[in-house]
Amino acid sequence: MDIDIDEKTYARIAEMIHSEDSPVGIDAKKTHIYILYKLGQIEKRLEALEKQQKSGTG
C-alpha cells in the first residue's frame, strides 16, 4: 500500500506519536487518539456531504 502523504506532514505525525519508552517506537495511546480524532473529522465531513446531497445543493 502506498501512502500518499507529503514528507512534512509525515514527519509531523511521526514526531507526534513517537515514544522513546515504547519497544516499537510509538505511543499507542497517542496513535489511537489521533486515529479516532481523524475518523471523527471524516464522519462530520461525510454527514455534511450527505445533508448537502439530500438538499440538492451539491
Secondary structure, 3 states (H helix, E strand, C coil): CCCCCCHHHHHHHHHHHECCCCCCCECHHHHHHHHHHHHHHHHHHHHHHHHHHHHCCC
